Every structure is written in C-alpha cells, then in structure tokens.
Amino acid sequence: MARVTVEDCLEKIDNQYDLVILAKERTLQLGVGDAAKVPQDNDKRTVVSLREIAEGEIKVKDLEESTIDRMRDHPDDAVEQEDFDSPEGDAFEELYQGEVSKSGQPILPSKRSRKVPDSKAGVEASEDLDDADDDVEEDKIIEAEASDEKVKENS
C-alpha cells in the first residue's frame, strides 16, 4: 500500500476521532521503540501507524486499552514524581525573610518593589541626593544670572 487514506483506516475503526486518538497512541508506541509491523519505507511514524491500522496489523482493542491505561492516574508514579520534585537541601524557607500570604505561601519580592535602605545607608544616600539637588539648583541660578547679564549687555 503506497498511500494510506482515512477511508482505508475507517474500515477498521468506525469513528474518525477514535482513529486519530488510536493512531496517536500507536505513534507513541513506535516512538519509544516498539517494532513496526509493516515495512517502514522511510515513512514517518504517523504514516506507519496509520498503515498498520489500515492493514489490520494492529488490534484496535489493544490500542484502546493502551490509550485508556495511559490516561489513568497511577498513584505509584505520583509518589515518585513528588520525590523527584523536592530536592534535598532546599533551604528556601530558611533563607527567605519576606512576607507570607494568608494561605501560608511566601510572597516573592517583585521587581517593582522598593528596597528600604538601611538607616545609615539611607541617611548617606539621602544626603547625597540633597547635595545633588542643591548643585542642580545652583547651576540653574548661575545660568539665569548669566543670561540676564547678556540681555543687559545687548540692550
């Protein structure tokens, strides 16, 4: 079979939506290393899975059971995932010194929040800012006086 069409596959599976789901399941099986039951002929896994369905090489019932099993929750897998997600030696709670929400979750500082300076550093920083403001004001006054003198000279 050189080309596979949906009509060829729908002879084996009644519903086109079921066909898509089952072909996807078979494609996943091929992707993890399951052997193809038809010659691959340099085709992609999706085409191979559709050809297998169309030629009847795959039992539809087995694909349905595999799909259902994949969608089910497996409590053993969930426990392994939880162990994997919590790295050992995570000291976030010990290091974090911020606020905590009503639900108990830490509220992370955002980029927009202002940092409150230390008392000494804050005083020095505010003095520096005051000095800079004074310098700017003095420069403006000197420029205004110079422009007034130029106007008087020109008149």
Secondary structure as a PSIPRED ss2 file (coil, helix, strand):
# PSIPRED VFORMAT (PSIPRED V4.0)

   1 M C   1.000  0.000  0.000
   2 A C   1.000  0.000  0.000
   3 R C   1.000  0.000  0.000
   4 V C   1.000  0.000  0.000
   5 T C   1.000  0.000  0.000
   6 V H   0.000  1.000  0.000
   7 E H   0.000  1.000  0.000
   8 D H   0.000  1.000  0.000
   9 C H   0.000  1.000  0.000
  10 L H   0.000  1.000  0.000
  11 E C   1.000  0.000  0.000
  12 K C   1.000  0.000  0.000
  13 I C   1.000  0.000  0.000
  14 D C   1.000  0.000  0.000
  15 N C   1.000  0.000  0.000
  16 Q H   0.000  1.000  0.000
  17 Y H   0.000  1.000  0.000
  18 D H   0.000  1.000  0.000
  19 L H   0.000  1.000  0.000
  20 V H   0.000  1.000  0.000
  21 I H   0.000  1.000  0.000
  22 L H   0.000  1.000  0.000
  23 A H   0.000  1.000  0.000
  24 K H   0.000  1.000  0.000
  25 E H   0.000  1.000  0.000
  26 R H   0.000  1.000  0.000
  27 T H   0.000  1.000  0.000
  28 L H   0.000  1.000  0.000
  29 Q H   0.000  1.000  0.000
  30 L H   0.000  1.000  0.000
  31 G H   0.000  1.000  0.000
  32 V C   1.000  0.000  0.000
  33 G C   1.000  0.000  0.000
  34 D C   1.000  0.000  0.000
  35 A C   1.000  0.000  0.000
  36 A C   1.000  0.000  0.000
  37 K C   1.000  0.000  0.000
  38 V C   1.000  0.000  0.000
  39 P C   1.000  0.000  0.000
  40 Q C   1.000  0.000  0.000
  41 D C   1.000  0.000  0.000
  42 N C   1.000  0.000  0.000
  43 D C   1.000  0.000  0.000
  44 K C   1.000  0.000  0.000
  45 R H   0.000  1.000  0.000
  46 T H   0.000  1.000  0.000
  47 V H   0.000  1.000  0.000
  48 V H   0.000  1.000  0.000
  49 S H   0.000  1.000  0.000
  50 L H   0.000  1.000  0.000
  51 R H   0.000  1.000  0.000
  52 E H   0.000  1.000  0.000
  53 I H   0.000  1.000  0.000
  54 A H   0.000  1.000  0.000
  55 E H   0.000  1.000  0.000
  56 G C   1.000  0.000  0.000
  57 E C   1.000  0.000  0.000
  58 I C   1.000  0.000  0.000
  59 K C   1.000  0.000  0.000
  60 V H   0.000  1.000  0.000
  61 K H   0.000  1.000  0.000
  62 D H   0.000  1.000  0.000
  63 L H   0.000  1.000  0.000
  64 E H   0.000  1.000  0.000
  65 E H   0.000  1.000  0.000
  66 S H   0.000  1.000  0.000
  67 T H   0.000  1.000  0.000
  68 I H   0.000  1.000  0.000
  69 D H   0.000  1.000  0.000
  70 R H   0.000  1.000  0.000
  71 M H   0.000  1.000  0.000
  72 R C   1.000  0.000  0.000
  73 D C   1.000  0.000  0.000
  74 H C   1.000  0.000  0.000
  75 P H   0.000  1.000  0.000
  76 D H   0.000  1.000  0.000
  77 D H   0.000  1.000  0.000
  78 A H   0.000  1.000  0.000
  79 V H   0.000  1.000  0.000
  80 E H   0.000  1.000  0.000
  81 Q H   0.000  1.000  0.000
  82 E H   0.000  1.000  0.000
  83 D H   0.000  1.000  0.000
  84 F H   0.000  1.000  0.000
  85 D H   0.000  1.000  0.000
  86 S C   1.000  0.000  0.000
  87 P C   1.000  0.000  0.000
  88 E C   1.000  0.000  0.000
  89 G C   1.000  0.000  0.000
  90 D C   1.000  0.000  0.000
  91 A C   1.000  0.000  0.000
  92 F H   0.000  1.000  0.000
  93 E H   0.000  1.000  0.000
  94 E H   0.000  1.000  0.000
  95 L H   0.000  1.000  0.000
  96 Y C   1.000  0.000  0.000
  97 Q C   1.000  0.000  0.000
  98 G C   1.000  0.000  0.000
  99 E C   1.000  0.000  0.000
 100 V E   0.000  0.000  1.000
 101 S C   1.000  0.000  0.000
 102 K C   1.000  0.000  0.000
 103 S C   1.000  0.000  0.000
 104 G C   1.000  0.000  0.000
 105 Q C   1.000  0.000  0.000
 106 P E   0.000  0.000  1.000
 107 I C   1.000  0.000  0.000
 108 L C   1.000  0.000  0.000
 109 P C   1.000  0.000  0.000
 110 S C   1.000  0.000  0.000
 111 K C   1.000  0.000  0.000
 112 R C   1.000  0.000  0.000
 113 S C   1.000  0.000  0.000
 114 R C   1.000  0.000  0.000
 115 K C   1.000  0.000  0.000
 116 V C   1.000  0.000  0.000
 117 P C   1.000  0.000  0.000
 118 D C   1.000  0.000  0.000
 119 S H   0.000  1.000  0.000
 120 K H   0.000  1.000  0.000
 121 A H   0.000  1.000  0.000
 122 G H   0.000  1.000  0.000
 123 V H   0.000  1.000  0.000
 124 E H   0.000  1.000  0.000
 125 A H   0.000  1.000  0.000
 126 S H   0.000  1.000  0.000
 127 E H   0.000  1.000  0.000
 128 D H   0.000  1.000  0.000
 129 L H   0.000  1.000  0.000
 130 D H   0.000  1.000  0.000
 131 D H   0.000  1.000  0.000
 132 A H   0.000  1.000  0.000
 133 D H   0.000  1.000  0.000
 134 D H   0.000  1.000  0.000
 135 D H   0.000  1.000  0.000
 136 V H   0.000  1.000  0.000
 137 E H   0.000  1.000  0.000
 138 E H   0.000  1.000  0.000
 139 D H   0.000  1.000  0.000
 140 K H   0.000  1.000  0.000
 141 I H   0.000  1.000  0.000
 142 I H   0.000  1.000  0.000
 143 E H   0.000  1.000  0.000
 144 A H   0.000  1.000  0.000
 145 E H   0.000  1.000  0.000
 146 A H   0.000  1.000  0.000
 147 S H   0.000  1.000  0.000
 148 D H   0.000  1.000  0.000
 149 E H   0.000  1.000  0.000
 150 K H   0.000  1.000  0.000
 151 V H   0.000  1.000  0.000
 152 K H   0.000  1.000  0.000
 153 E H   0.000  1.000  0.000
 154 N H   0.000  1.000  0.000
 155 S C   1.000  0.000  0.000
